[in-house]
């Protein structure tokens, strides 16, 4: 079964920086009426790369939410940790692991301070976390992710794209922002291509960027 999560009352959580909207996420995962972006299943893109054998070794899911993407990694027998700043998200993810009989660890943690975990991982997964940060904060997130990854480790990023029409939802992220944030933080971008992010509202998908990167 999953290891115990670090709850806010245990002093291990590190709240997200001002402006990242952690209060919004906590209200969502705590069950605020009308809130909802969870699709209650892993993203199709993650399913594909898992089936291709690209998820390897120790895996860290950055901004894991209620845990569906992390638990997909656990289904493949990978040593999986998920981190999120919202205590209710960590609690939901831990409960899902118990219900499904899967081994995964979920921690309440600030994704901009991953070095403070004192651990390094072979594979990082970020589905919908990077786009929660402003352009000014994104390089810090990329550096934090690099600090938690072994040299030669991989990162798979799926984020909201500036190709998505309208102004609703999270920050639109440009291709240039992804490239500048990560290449300046010790990452080699292996591929960066248009993709779709499965969402919980019509029409069911949003325009996204999918990046595969290697830690230099």
Backbone bond lengths (Angstrom), bond angles and torsions (degrees), N, CA, C in turn:
res aa  C-N    CA-C-N  psi(-1)  N-CA   C-N-CA  omega(-1)  CA-C   N-CA-C  phi
1 X - - - 1.461 - - 1.525 109.67 -
2 X 1.354 115.61 170.07 1.464 118.46 -176.52 1.514 111.37 -72.77
3 X 1.334 115.34 151.85 1.442 120.80 176.27 1.520 109.16 -74.77
4 X 1.331 117.95 155.91 1.454 120.03 -179.43 1.518 111.79 -61.07
5 X 1.338 116.48 140.79 1.459 120.27 175.66 1.513 109.45 -79.43
6 X 1.327 115.18 162.48 1.455 119.90 175.72 1.519 107.90 -92.91
7 X 1.298 117.29 111.44 1.448 121.19 -178.87 1.508 112.01 -87.35
8 X 1.337 115.25 165.73 1.453 120.15 -177.58 1.523 110.85 -59.59
9 X 1.326 116.74 -34.13 1.446 120.05 -177.47 1.513 113.57 -71.31
10 X 1.347 117.29 -12.32 1.453 120.61 -179.11 1.514 112.31 -94.32
11 X 1.336 116.93 -0.25 1.459 120.65 175.19 1.506 114.53 76.71
12 X 1.334 119.04 9.52 1.455 119.74 -177.44 1.514 112.49 -96.37
13 X 1.326 117.94 -15.71 1.450 120.40 -178.18 1.512 111.99 -73.13
14 X 1.330 116.37 148.90 1.448 122.05 178.41 1.523 107.14 -127.59
15 X 1.350 119.38 99.19 1.462 122.14 -174.91 1.515 111.92 -57.66
16 X 1.322 116.11 149.44 1.455 120.85 178.62 1.518 110.79 -65.62
17 X 1.348 116.60 154.72 1.457 120.15 -179.46 1.523 111.84 -63.51
18 X 1.331 116.01 158.22 1.458 121.32 176.32 1.521 109.64 -56.27
19 X 1.327 115.93 135.82 1.450 120.54 178.55 1.506 113.83 98.03
20 X 1.315 118.03 -10.80 1.464 120.66 -179.40 1.513 111.82 -88.98
21 X 1.336 118.16 -7.49 1.453 120.89 172.66 1.503 115.26 80.71
22 X 1.330 119.20 27.49 1.456 119.89 -175.72 1.517 111.60 -60.39
23 X 1.339 117.96 -34.41 1.463 120.00 179.53 1.526 111.28 -62.07
24 X 1.316 116.61 -37.94 1.465 120.89 177.20 1.519 110.08 -61.49
25 X 1.323 116.70 -43.89 1.463 120.39 -178.85 1.519 111.29 -67.37
26 X 1.317 116.81 -40.52 1.463 119.21 179.60 1.526 110.34 -63.63
27 X 1.338 117.89 -42.38 1.467 120.29 178.31 1.519 110.63 -62.56
28 X 1.321 116.17 -38.75 1.466 119.90 178.91 1.524 111.16 -62.51
29 X 1.331 116.17 -53.25 1.463 119.05 -175.92 1.519 112.55 -70.76
30 X 1.331 116.40 -20.49 1.459 120.23 176.10 1.520 111.94 -82.18
31 X 1.351 116.93 -3.31 1.451 120.40 173.20 1.507 115.63 98.97
32 X 1.342 118.05 29.47 1.461 120.40 178.41 1.531 110.18 -59.21
33 X 1.338 118.86 127.82 1.464 121.33 179.89 1.525 111.10 -57.97
34 X 1.326 115.66 135.97 1.451 120.96 176.58 1.514 114.28 87.44
35 X 1.337 116.85 -14.65 1.460 119.45 178.67 1.521 108.58 -85.06
36 X 1.327 116.27 145.09 1.456 116.95 177.20 1.509 114.05 173.40
37 X 1.311 117.26 115.74 1.457 121.24 170.60 1.519 111.13 -132.70
38 X 1.319 118.02 -3.64 1.461 121.08 179.57 1.527 110.35 -69.50
39 X 1.325 116.53 133.57 1.465 120.06 176.62 1.527 111.35 -97.47
40 X 1.341 116.91 -5.96 1.468 123.44 175.04 1.528 112.56 61.64
41 X 1.310 115.10 33.55 1.465 121.71 173.81 1.528 107.16 -164.05
42 X 1.324 118.02 161.18 1.464 119.64 177.06 1.528 111.23 -66.91
43 X 1.309 116.51 153.22 1.453 121.29 175.32 1.533 110.22 -65.04
44 X 1.338 115.92 143.23 1.469 120.20 179.94 1.526 112.06 -58.45
45 X 1.330 116.36 -39.32 1.465 119.90 -179.85 1.516 110.78 -61.10
46 X 1.329 117.09 -40.95 1.458 120.34 178.89 1.527 111.01 -68.03
47 X 1.314 116.84 -38.95 1.467 119.57 176.08 1.530 110.57 -57.78
48 X 1.336 115.35 -41.49 1.469 119.57 -177.81 1.519 111.18 -64.55
49 X 1.334 117.41 -48.56 1.459 117.85 -176.92 1.526 111.86 -70.83
50 X 1.332 116.55 -27.73 1.466 119.38 174.42 1.519 110.13 -65.45
51 X 1.333 115.90 -44.25 1.464 120.35 179.37 1.530 111.79 -64.46
52 X 1.329 116.44 -27.87 1.463 121.42 178.88 1.530 112.19 -82.08
53 X 1.325 117.16 -2.63 1.452 120.91 177.75 1.516 114.45 78.54
54 X 1.340 117.49 22.11 1.461 120.95 -176.75 1.528 113.15 -85.93
55 X 1.324 116.98 -15.05 1.457 120.67 176.66 1.525 107.97 -91.44
56 X 1.330 116.18 119.05 1.466 119.30 -171.38 1.528 111.56 -139.13
57 X 1.331 114.97 156.53 1.450 121.28 172.31 1.519 113.32 64.33
58 X 1.324 115.35 -143.70 1.461 121.11 177.00 1.527 108.60 -81.06
59 X 1.321 116.29 129.11 1.461 121.54 -175.13 1.518 110.12 -113.94
60 X 1.337 116.45 136.20 1.460 122.71 173.49 1.521 108.67 -118.63
61 X 1.331 116.26 121.29 1.459 122.31 174.81 1.526 107.37 -95.49
62 X 1.332 116.06 113.08 1.464 122.82 -174.65 1.530 109.48 -89.76
63 X 1.337 116.41 117.18 1.466 119.84 -174.75 1.512 109.53 71.87
64 X 1.323 116.12 58.35 1.471 122.41 -168.16 1.517 114.28 -73.19
65 X 1.345 118.77 -14.48 1.452 119.72 -177.15 1.518 111.20 58.38
66 X 1.328 115.72 -137.27 1.464 119.14 -177.60 1.523 113.45 -85.01
67 X 1.348 117.07 8.66 1.453 119.87 162.76 1.516 120.02 98.32
68 X 1.331 119.21 0.62 1.464 118.51 -173.13 1.528 112.98 -64.22
69 X 1.326 117.99 -38.11 1.462 119.76 179.71 1.520 111.41 -71.54
70 X 1.333 117.14 -40.93 1.461 120.04 176.52 1.523 111.11 -62.10
71 X 1.325 116.43 -39.91 1.459 119.45 -177.54 1.524 112.04 -71.00
72 X 1.335 117.62 -24.91 1.458 119.27 171.22 1.525 109.54 -62.40
73 X 1.328 117.00 -43.08 1.470 120.71 177.18 1.521 110.45 -60.77
74 X 1.325 116.26 -41.73 1.467 120.16 179.26 1.527 111.10 -64.01
75 X 1.320 116.92 -34.52 1.467 120.45 177.89 1.520 111.35 -60.80
76 X 1.321 116.52 -29.04 1.462 121.14 178.56 1.533 111.52 -85.31
77 X 1.318 116.94 7.97 1.452 121.13 176.58 1.513 114.29 80.11
78 X 1.342 117.59 15.92 1.454 121.26 -177.72 1.526 111.08 -87.13
79 X 1.310 115.81 145.59 1.465 123.09 176.27 1.529 106.97 -70.77
80 X 1.318 117.40 103.74 1.459 121.99 -166.40 1.518 112.23 -117.75
81 X 1.344 114.91 133.22 1.454 123.03 172.67 1.517 108.45 -124.39
82 X 1.328 117.18 136.88 1.456 121.90 173.16 1.513 109.34 -119.11
83 X 1.338 116.96 138.60 1.464 121.12 177.93 1.521 109.68 -124.65
84 X 1.322 115.32 142.12 1.453 121.81 177.06 1.522 107.83 -155.09
85 X 1.337 116.56 147.94 1.462 120.20 -179.53 1.518 112.92 -82.60
86 X 1.341 117.63 -15.17 1.458 120.75 -178.17 1.531 109.74 -88.05
87 X 1.323 118.42 115.86 1.469 120.53 -178.80 1.521 113.16 -56.51
88 X 1.329 117.34 -38.62 1.464 119.79 -178.88 1.518 111.62 -67.16
89 X 1.336 118.13 -32.13 1.463 120.95 176.23 1.523 110.20 -64.68
90 X 1.326 116.38 -44.72 1.462 120.99 179.45 1.522 110.69 -62.06
91 X 1.326 116.12 -41.07 1.469 119.70 178.98 1.519 111.13 -64.28
92 X 1.330 117.60 -42.58 1.468 121.15 179.32 1.523 110.90 -64.12
93 X 1.333 116.74 -44.34 1.461 120.45 -179.94 1.519 111.37 -62.44
94 X 1.325 116.64 -42.72 1.465 120.43 178.95 1.524 111.20 -62.98
95 X 1.335 116.15 -39.53 1.462 120.17 179.10 1.528 110.76 -65.57
96 X 1.333 117.17 -40.55 1.468 120.08 178.54 1.525 110.45 -62.16
97 X 1.333 116.45 -41.71 1.467 119.39 179.10 1.523 110.88 -60.43
98 X 1.322 116.42 -43.91 1.468 119.98 178.96 1.530 110.82 -62.83
99 X 1.328 115.67 -45.26 1.464 119.85 -177.83 1.522 112.15 -63.24
100 X 1.323 116.87 -33.90 1.465 121.27 -176.49 1.518 112.77 -93.42
101 X 1.333 116.02 -2.91 1.460 119.52 179.86 1.508 113.14 66.69
102 X 1.340 117.04 33.87 1.458 121.93 -178.39 1.513 110.61 -107.33
103 X 1.325 115.48 148.36 1.452 121.42 177.92 1.524 109.41 -94.94
104 X 1.324 116.47 113.35 1.461 122.79 176.18 1.513 108.02 -155.19
105 X 1.323 115.56 154.23 1.456 121.29 -179.47 1.529 108.32 -114.84
106 X 1.323 116.82 133.42 1.465 121.12 179.30 1.525 109.15 -125.66
107 X 1.338 115.69 128.93 1.456 122.10 -175.79 1.524 110.64 -125.56
108 X 1.308 115.85 141.06 1.459 121.19 170.29 1.527 107.03 -79.36
109 X 1.344 116.34 116.52 1.455 118.63 -171.97 1.525 110.87 -156.68
110 X 1.324 115.59 151.75 1.457 123.65 175.57 1.530 108.61 -83.61
111 X 1.322 117.53 119.05 1.463 120.23 -176.31 1.521 112.53 -70.34
112 X 1.328 118.37 -12.08 1.465 120.26 175.37 1.522 111.59 -86.38
113 X 1.332 117.59 -0.61 1.468 122.42 -178.16 1.527 110.59 -130.14
114 X 1.326 116.33 44.02 1.461 119.90 -176.55 1.524 112.05 -69.24
115 X 1.332 117.77 -25.33 1.466 119.49 177.32 1.517 111.24 -59.50
116 X 1.332 116.11 -29.52 1.464 120.47 -177.93 1.525 112.57 -69.98
117 X 1.336 117.41 -12.63 1.461 119.31 173.30 1.527 111.14 -64.19
118 X 1.330 116.27 -27.70 1.459 120.30 -177.98 1.515 112.94 71.69
119 X 1.330 116.82 23.86 1.464 122.21 -178.18 1.522 109.31 -135.04
120 X 1.334 115.95 157.39 1.455 120.53 174.03 1.518 109.38 -128.32
121 X 1.322 114.56 150.15 1.455 121.69 -172.65 1.526 109.97 -124.83
122 X 1.338 115.03 156.80 1.457 121.01 179.68 1.531 111.88 -85.07
123 X 1.323 115.82 -30.83 1.462 121.16 -177.23 1.522 109.26 -137.52
124 X 1.334 115.93 132.22 1.454 121.48 171.95 1.524 109.29 -112.39
125 X 1.321 115.30 141.89 1.462 122.25 176.20 1.524 107.58 -124.09
126 X 1.318 117.09 129.48 1.464 122.02 174.81 1.518 107.87 -130.23
127 X 1.318 115.62 105.75 1.460 121.70 176.94 1.523 107.48 -113.56
128 X 1.326 116.59 99.18 1.455 120.18 173.36 1.514 116.26 82.33
129 X 1.331 118.01 17.37 1.467 119.80 176.61 1.526 110.90 -99.82
130 X 1.314 117.37 -48.23 1.468 122.45 -176.08 1.520 111.68 -53.17
131 X 1.337 117.16 -39.02 1.464 119.27 -176.22 1.527 113.23 -74.88
132 X 1.313 117.84 -3.23 1.468 120.67 175.96 1.527 111.95 -80.28
133 X 1.327 116.77 -11.58 1.455 121.08 -175.70 1.528 111.27 -101.87
134 X 1.314 114.72 152.08 1.457 120.77 177.38 1.525 109.61 -71.49
135 X 1.338 117.57 161.00 1.470 119.44 177.09 1.522 113.06 -54.47
136 X 1.333 116.86 -34.06 1.463 120.62 -178.94 1.529 111.99 -68.10
137 X 1.330 117.20 -31.88 1.467 121.49 -177.18 1.531 113.44 -88.43
138 X 1.323 117.56 -16.93 1.469 119.68 -172.99 1.526 114.21 -62.49
139 X 1.345 120.44 -40.33 1.470 118.27 177.09 1.525 112.47 -60.00
140 X 1.333 117.15 -35.71 1.463 120.47 177.60 1.520 110.64 -63.49
141 X 1.332 117.05 -40.54 1.458 120.71 177.84 1.524 110.37 -62.90
142 X 1.338 116.53 -44.54 1.463 121.06 -179.69 1.524 111.30 -62.44
143 X 1.346 117.53 -39.67 1.467 120.73 177.66 1.524 110.96 -66.88
144 X 1.320 116.18 -40.10 1.459 120.21 177.88 1.529 110.78 -60.58
145 X 1.321 116.39 -43.59 1.460 120.83 179.60 1.526 110.87 -64.12
146 X 1.333 116.30 -39.28 1.463 119.88 178.55 1.521 111.29 -63.23
147 X 1.332 116.23 -38.14 1.464 120.52 -178.60 1.518 112.45 -64.72
148 X 1.329 117.11 -22.01 1.459 121.50 -178.33 1.530 112.87 -100.65
149 X 1.329 117.04 10.84 1.463 121.41 -175.30 1.515 110.99 -122.07
150 X 1.321 117.28 136.25 1.463 120.97 177.62 1.524 109.62 -68.70
151 X 1.337 118.98 150.68 1.463 120.20 173.22 1.528 110.09 -55.79
152 X 1.313 115.56 132.44 1.465 120.19 -176.08 1.511 113.60 87.31
153 X 1.350 117.43 -6.55 1.458 120.74 176.99 1.515 111.39 -70.43
154 X 1.314 115.59 163.51 1.463 120.49 -175.87 1.522 111.08 -113.32
155 X 1.329 114.70 153.36 1.454 122.31 172.46 1.512 108.59 -129.68
156 X 1.319 116.18 134.46 1.457 122.06 176.93 1.518 107.87 -119.70
157 X 1.332 115.55 117.76 1.459 123.07 -171.69 1.522 110.39 -118.07
158 X 1.331 116.48 129.60 1.460 122.12 174.52 1.521 106.82 -126.34
159 X 1.335 116.64 115.16 1.460 120.13 -174.91 1.527 111.21 -137.80
160 X 1.317 115.17 157.73 1.453 123.97 177.80 1.525 109.44 -58.45
161 X 1.334 116.30 142.77 1.459 121.79 -174.49 1.524 112.56 -112.51
162 X 1.318 115.68 151.54 1.457 121.38 173.82 1.533 112.12 -69.04
163 X 1.331 116.91 -7.64 1.467 120.41 175.94 1.525 111.66 -78.35
164 X 1.332 117.47 -10.41 1.460 121.29 178.45 1.532 109.73 -76.65
165 X 1.335 118.38 121.29 1.465 120.41 179.25 1.526 111.56 -65.82
166 X 1.333 115.19 160.45 1.455 120.78 175.32 1.513 112.76 89.59
167 X 1.329 115.16 -177.42 1.461 120.85 -178.22 1.521 112.59 -125.62
168 X 1.349 118.24 1.68 1.457 121.65 179.23 1.533 109.26 -74.53
169 X 1.321 114.76 166.13 1.459 119.69 173.89 1.516 113.27 82.73
170 X 1.342 116.29 -164.69 1.463 121.14 -175.92 1.523 112.07 -74.88
171 X 1.329 115.38 -178.12 1.460 120.92 177.65 1.527 110.31 -58.40
172 X 1.332 116.61 137.22 1.461 120.14 169.74 1.527 107.88 -76.14
173 X 1.326 116.61 135.29 1.452 121.67 -178.51 1.528 108.68 -113.52
174 X 1.324 116.71 130.93 1.457 120.41 177.55 1.523 110.68 -87.86
175 X 1.317 115.63 159.11 1.463 120.66 174.78 1.527 110.04 -58.50
176 X 1.329 116.20 -41.40 1.459 120.42 -179.92 1.525 111.62 -61.18
177 X 1.347 117.41 -39.05 1.456 120.77 -179.91 1.525 111.37 -64.35
178 X 1.324 116.87 -40.58 1.468 119.94 177.07 1.524 109.72 -62.42
179 X 1.335 115.73 -48.60 1.464 119.44 -177.00 1.523 111.76 -62.68
180 X 1.323 117.69 -47.14 1.457 120.44 -177.10 1.525 112.22 -67.00
181 X 1.337 116.29 -39.69 1.460 119.80 -178.10 1.514 111.72 -64.04
182 X 1.328 116.76 -42.68 1.466 119.92 -172.39 1.519 113.23 -89.50
183 X 1.331 118.59 -39.13 1.468 118.38 -179.41 1.526 110.91 -66.15
184 X 1.328 116.98 -28.60 1.449 120.03 177.34 1.512 113.79 -82.15
185 X 1.326 116.84 -0.09 1.467 121.29 -176.35 1.519 112.90 -119.53
186 X 1.328 116.44 17.90 1.460 119.28 175.27 1.513 115.54 94.82
187 X 1.341 117.09 18.46 1.460 120.82 -179.47 1.527 110.82 -112.86
188 X 1.310 116.00 145.59 1.465 123.24 169.88 1.524 107.08 -103.80
189 X 1.320 117.30 123.63 1.462 120.13 -179.68 1.529 108.74 -84.96
190 X 1.314 116.11 112.75 1.464 121.62 -178.91 1.520 111.30 -80.42
191 X 1.328 115.85 -38.55 1.468 120.39 177.23 1.522 108.17 -156.45
192 X 1.327 115.28 147.32 1.461 121.61 177.40 1.512 106.16 -147.10
193 X 1.330 115.88 112.80 1.463 119.18 -171.05 1.518 111.39 -142.24
194 X 1.340 116.56 155.66 1.465 120.20 175.16 1.522 110.19 -61.43
195 X 1.330 115.04 144.44 1.465 120.86 -179.36 1.523 107.90 -149.62
196 X 1.334 114.79 -177.14 1.458 120.97 175.18 1.517 109.56 -120.78
197 X 1.323 115.20 138.66 1.458 122.50 176.06 1.522 107.24 -105.40
198 X 1.324 117.05 120.24 1.464 119.83 177.50 1.522 109.42 -68.06
199 X 1.339 116.41 131.74 1.463 121.19 -178.77 1.517 109.82 -128.51
200 X 1.335 115.41 166.95 1.469 120.72 -172.54 1.517 113.44 -92.32
201 X 1.329 117.62 10.55 1.463 120.82 -177.31 1.525 108.76 -134.40
202 X 1.336 116.00 163.59 1.464 121.03 -178.49 1.533 109.97 -61.67
203 X 1.344 116.61 138.49 1.466 129.05 6.66 1.529 114.99 -91.29
204 X 1.322 117.83 16.22 1.461 120.92 176.70 1.510 114.91 98.27
205 X 1.321 117.79 -13.65 1.461 121.68 177.50 1.519 109.39 -140.54
206 X 1.329 115.60 154.45 1.462 122.22 173.01 1.521 107.47 -130.30
207 X 1.321 115.31 154.92 1.457 120.04 179.60 1.529 109.93 -71.38
208 X 1.329 115.63 138.26 1.462 120.92 -173.82 1.522 110.35 -142.58
209 X 1.329 114.39 170.46 1.460 122.34 166.82 1.518 107.98 -110.94
210 X 1.335 115.56 139.75 1.455 120.21 173.09 1.523 107.80 -119.60
211 X 1.333 115.82 120.04 1.453 121.02 -179.33 1.523 110.47 -118.56
212 X 1.329 115.75 137.09 1.464 122.16 171.06 1.522 106.49 -114.63
213 X 1.326 116.70 126.34 1.465 121.39 -172.20 1.515 110.95 -134.54
214 X 1.329 115.39 155.48 1.467 122.16 177.96 1.520 109.41 -121.21
215 X 1.327 116.04 134.76 1.465 121.24 177.96 1.512 109.37 -74.37
216 X 1.330 116.61 122.69 1.462 120.67 -179.99 1.533 111.18 -73.16
